[in-house]
Amino acid sequence: MFNLKDIISSIADVGQKLFKKSEIKKDNLESIISLCDDLISNKGAAFGITVARDITDLYQTLSPDNKLLFFKKINEKYKPSHTKVNEAIENYKKTQTDINLSKLFNVSEGKRRELFRRMNMSPNGISTIVSLREDLLKILDKNKDLQVLDDDLRELFKSWFNPGFLKLTKITWDTKAAILEKIMQYERVHKIKDMNELKRRLGEDRRFFSYFHPALEDEPIIFVQVALTNGLGKSIQEIKKPRSEGDKKYDTATFYSISNCQEGLSRVTLGNFLIKRVVYELQEELPNIKNFGTLSPIVGFRNWFLTLEESKIKNILGKIPYENISFLKSKDLKIGDTRIASNKEAIIRLVAHYLVNEKNKKLLPVNDVCRFHLGNGAIIDDIVVNANISDVGFERSFGVMVNYLYELKSIEKNHEDYINNKRVIISDKLKKFI
């Protein structure tokens, strides 16, 4: 039985025979730009599918240097024409009709997005374009002029990867082996060492959900891992332990890992929809689960602290002597140092300040994970010392983690308060540390 990709491939094969084109040279910038011109200028479906496949195939043969030149060429060649935009503005001012408004919109967009839309007709169009953006992101810091090209791709991805097009799938030990292997590969928060550990994460007291896109067969887009617990989880080591028999009357879902599988979809909002959808699924399956929250990493806290001047640390600590936590700056500090637990209050005070008071240029928390959960309507519920006693946990934040709490009745209000007023909401028990 044919699937959609097979049908599109067969059309491209027929088109290859019908349309006589010059020989395509691998890793050749001139060839791929010529094909892009053909794709933009011709509206025939069969021809378009054939050319789109040629472009996506040829792109994958480009060297890194030619990929950069390709980006710069299409960025400049298919950008909006300022002259045409000004003309369209004047026409709309003179005659404010829907037709003139539509023309203004079309010329102001340029042809870059249309190029990618037509490239997406290729059988492997969407996967190649996601890979293309991954390549683009790697060089963006040194090529700021390509930011507008990235903006175009992000806008397209917001439509192409709209949650309405994505399929939520529960991952179990019976899921296809190819998918399970990719999940092990893509897990970014808490690495999965082997199949035994993966099996533990798919156990009876665990839930694992992933989004898939219909055009990316067996390719996870983003996934979330959930532990069924009594109260929010306080230790990632406990969550990862082999299950022991005990109380099965869980009342809480602790989200402990969310991994975006595709680098090319970075900064394309998917996680917030995933969490809300999984909450709904858990409520349907497990009505006894009443509480929802996370045990989340604080990536960047340790590096932030190590760069702080002593005077600022003293100011944050208040009456707590700086000497109590100066050991955190020692190069000889090791995982499990007993002084970390002994100075719990000082460390919580530092973390609370970091999450609540340290802001980026948009006056939002500097920590990515914090922004993500607050933007979804969560509150900062607790700061847990020695929650991740591992090399990774120590490198991120001296082993400290955060519980973000999703109070279902307050999620929308919290979200609005954060987005509109930039308000960071914390639990009553943490207020004394600020």
N, C-alpha and C positions, 0 to 999 in steps of 0.2 A: 504493500500500500504506500502510495506517494505521500510524503509530507510536503509542507509549503516550500521548504528549502530545495527539495528534489524538483518540484515543479519549476521554480525559478531557475534552477541550474539547467533544466532541459530547454527552457526558453532561451537562455544565454547560449547554449550549444547550437540551437537552430540559428540564432542571430549571427553566430560566428561564421556559419556557412553562407548566410545570405548577404552579409555586408562585407564588402572587400575593404580591408583597412591595411595601412602600411604595417610593416613588421614592428612588433613591440620589442624593445630592447630592455633587458633587465637592468636595474639600478641606473636608469637613464632619466635624468630630470626633464629633458626636452620631450621625451615620449609621454611621460605621465601628465605634464602640463597640457600637451596637445590633446590628450584624451579628456582632460577636464574641460577644455574648451568645447570639444565635441558634445560632451554630456550636458553642459549648460545650454548649448545652442539648439539641441534637438529634443523634441517633445515626444517622439515615437517610443512606445513602451518597450517593444522588443529590442530596438536599437539601444535604448537607455539601459536596459538590464545587461546587455552584452558589454557595453562600454563600462558600466559601473563595475562589473566583475573584473574587467581588464585593469581598471584603476586599483581596486582593492588587492588584486594579485600582485600588481607591479609595486604598489606601496611597500609590501612586505619584503621586497628585494632591495629596497633603498638602503644605502649605507647611512650611518648616523649623520654624516656631513650633508648628504643629499636630502635627508629628511628635514634638516634645518633649512636648507635652501628651498625645499618644497613648501614648508610652512610660510616662509617669508614671501615667496612668490604668490601663493594663493591669497595670502593676507593682503597684499598690495593690489593684486590684479582684480580681485572680486570685492573690494571694499566699496562702500557707498560713494557715489559721485556727489561732491558738495554742490557742484553746478546744477545737477539734476534735482537735488533736494531743494535748493533755493527756488528753482523754477516751479517745483510741485507746491511749495509753500505759497508762492505768489498766486498760482492758479487756484489753490484752495481758498485763499483770502478773497479773491475776486468772486468765486462761485463755490459756496460751501455746500457741496453735494457729497453723497456717500461715495460716488465714483471717484471724485477728486481726492477724498480722504483716503480711499483705498490705494490710489496711485502714490500718494505721499508716503503711506506706510511701506509700500513695496520698494520705492527708490531709497528710502532711508535705511532699509534693512540691508541693502546691497545684495551681492550674489553668493557670499560665503555660505550662508545657511542653506541656500538652495542647492549649492554644490553637494553639501553633506547629505541633504535630503535625498538627492538623486543617487549618490553613492550608496545609500542605504537600500537601493533596489537590488544590489548584488546579493547573491545567496549568503555570503558571509559578511554582508555590509555592516551590520550593527556591531559584530565582534571586532571587525577591523577598525571601525571608527572609535570604539572604546580603547583599543590598543593604541590607536593614533594619538588619542588625547593623553594616554599614559606617557607616550614619547614626548609629547609637547610639554607636559608638566615638568619633566626632567630638565628641560632647558629654559624654562620660563624665567627663572631668577636672573639669568644672564641675557635675556632677550625680552625686555619689558614691552617692546613694540608689539609682541605677539599676544599681549594680554587680551586685546579685543577679539582675537581669534578664539582664545579659550572661553571668553564670555559667550561667544556665539555657540560653541559646543555645549556649554553648560545649559544654556537656554533650551537647546534642542533636547538634551538629555532629560530635562525636567518634564518634557512632554512624553518622550519615548519610554521613560522609566517611571511614569506616573503610577502610583500604587494600584490604580484601577486596572492597569495592564499586567501587573505582577501577580503571580500565584504563590500563596502561602502554603508551604508544605511542612508537615511534621516529620522530622528526621528520626528514624528508629534504626535498630540493628539490622532490620530487614530492608533498609533502603539500598539502592544499587551500590555495588562496591566502588564504582567509578566516582560516585558522588561522595561517598565516605572518605575516599582517598583525598579528594579535593578539599574537603572540610578540614582534614588533618593538616593539609598544606596551607590553607588560608587562615587558620586560627591565629590571631595576632595578639590577643590579650594574655592568654595563659596557654602556652604551647602544649600540644598533645604529643606525648613522647612515642606512644605506640598504640596498637589496636586495642590492647587491654585497657588503656586509659580512656580511649574513645568509647569502648563498651561501657565503662563506668559512667561516662557522661550521658549515656543514652539509657541509663538504668530506670528502674521503676519509680524512684523518687526524683527523677530529673525530666525536664522537657527541653526539646531542641527544635527550633523552627527556623526555616529559611525561606527567603523570597527567591523565586525563579522568574526569568523572562521567557516568553514563548519563543523568541528568536535565538535564545542562547541555551540550547538543549543540554541538560545535565550540568549546567554551570551555575553554582550558587552566586547570588548577587550580594546578599548580606544575610547574616544569621545571628541568632541570639540563643544563649544557653541559660536555662533556668533551673535553680535548685528549689525543691519543695522543702520548707523548713518550718520550725516553730520560732516565730520572730525572725527579723532580718538576720541573715548570715553575718558572722563577725570574723570569720577566718577562711581564707581561700584554701588553706591546707586541709581544713576540716571538710570543706565542700568537695574537694578532690579525692578524699579518702575512700577506700572501698567501703561499701555500705555494710553496716552492722544491723542486726535485727533490733527493732525498737519500736517506739511509738510511730504509728503511721498516720496519726490524726494531725496532719500539717495544717497550719493556718496562714502561711505566708509563701509567696513566690518571690525568691531572691534572684534577680537578674544579675549574673556575675560575669558575663562576657558578651559583647556585641562586636562583631567583626565585619567590616566592609571588605568584600573579597576582591573587588576590582579597583585597582589604583586609578584607572581611567574614569571612575565614577566618583572620585574624591570631590567633596563639597557639593555633591548632588544629594539633597536631603532625602534620605530613605529611612534612617533609623527611628525617627519619631513615629512614623506611620507603623513601622514594624512593632514597636513596643505596645502601642495602643491596640493593634490588631491581636497581638498575642495575649494581652490582658483579657480581651473579649473571649478568645478561644479557651483560656484557662477558666474563666468564669463559667463558661458553658460546660466544660468537662468536669471541673472540680468546684462545685458550689461552696465547699467548706473553706476554700481559699478566700480570705477576706482582706489580706494586706499585700501590697505590691511595692517592691522597692529594689534597690541594687546594692551590691558590694563592688564599688568602683575604684579603679586605680587613680593615682594623682600624678600622672606623668608630668615631669618638669619641676615638681616641688623641691627635690633635692638640689638640682642645679640652681634654682632660684635662691635657696637658702645659702648655698656655698658662695654666692656672689654678694651677699648682703654685708654691709658695713656693720661693725659692732654697735655703733650708736643707734642704728635703726632697729637692730635686734633687741637692744635694751628697751627701746621705746615700746616695742610690741609686747615684751614680757611684763612690763610694769614693775611690780614689786618682786617678781621672781629674779634672783641673781643670774646674770649672764653666764657666770662660771658653771651653773648647773647644766647648761646645754652646749657649752663651747666644745665639748668632746665631739659633737657632730661634725665639726670641721676637720677633725683629725684624719690624716691619710691612712692611719692604721686601724680605723674603725671597721669592725667586722659584723656580719649578720649575727643577730642574737645577743649583742652586747647588752648586758643586764641594765646598764644605765639608761637605755631607751625606755624600758618599762618603768624604771624608778622615777623618771622625769616626764611621766605621761601628761601631766597638766600643762607643763611648759610647751611640749610638742603640739598638743591640741590647740593651744593658744596661737602658735605660729601657723599651723595649718588653717585654722579658722580665719586668721588675718589674710592669708594667701588667697583663700577661696572667695572671701567676701570683699576685701578692700583693694586687692591688686587688680588694676583694670588695664584693658588694652586701649587703643586709640578711639574705639567706639564707646568707651566707658562701660564695657562689659567685662566680666571676669576673664583673666588672662588664660585660665585653664580651659582647654578644649572640652574635656569631658564634663566639667562643671557647666559650661555654657550650653552644652547639648541637653543635659537633663533639666536644667532650669528652664530652658526654652520649651521643653515638653510639658512643663507644669509641675515638676517635682520640687521638693524642698530639701535643703541640706539637713538631714535628720541626726546624723552622728558621725564622729571622727574616731576611727578605730586604730589604736596603736598595735603593732605586731600582727596585723591582719594578713600580711603576705610575707612570710619569713622565707624568702628565696632571693637568689642573686638579682633577678629582674625587679622584684618588689623593693629591694634595698636600693638599687640604682635609681628607681623612679622616685622613691619618697621615704627612704629609711624604713620601708615595710608598712607605712601607714596607708589606710584606705578609707573610703567614705561610704556611708549609707545615704543614698538619696531615696526619699520616700514619696511614692505616688499616692496621695490621698484622693481617691476617685471623685469625691464630692467637691474637691477644691482645684482639680487640675486645670480647668479652663480659666478660672479666676487667677490662679497663680501664673499661668501662661500670659494672660493679658497684662498682669501687673509687671511681669518681667519685660515683655516686649515694649510696652508703652512707657513704663516708668523706670525701667532698668533696675527694678527692685530684686535684691537677692534675699529670699526668705529662708530663715533658719529656724530650727526647733527651739523651744524654750530652754531645753537643757544645755544648748550651746551658747545661748546669749550671754552667759556670764564670762565667756572666754573672749568676747569681742571688746 
